[in-house]
C-alpha cells in the first residue's frame, strides 16, 4: 500500500511536526510496516522501526518506532494520525 501527501488528513500534518515524523517515514510504514493492534473500529494501523541515533528533546535515542493509523476508502487510504516512540530494542515481529 502506497501513500501520497494527498492522503494526509489535516490533523496528521500538525502531529507529524509535534512528533518528529517525516512523510518519507510514513510512506515507508504504509508500504513495508507490519499491522498493529489498538486501532478504533474501522481504523487500521501499521508500524515500523527506524534507526535513529540522534537527540530528541535533549535525549539520545537509538531507534524510532513510527505507527500510522488510517482508514481504507474506495479511493485508497486516508491517513489519520501518526505516533512516534523513541527508544531502543522495539519489537520487530
Secondary structure by P-SEA (a helix, b strand, c coil): cccccccccaaaaaaaaaacccaaaaaaaaacccccccccccbbbbbbbbbbccccccccccbbbbbbbbbbccccccccbbbbbbbcccccc
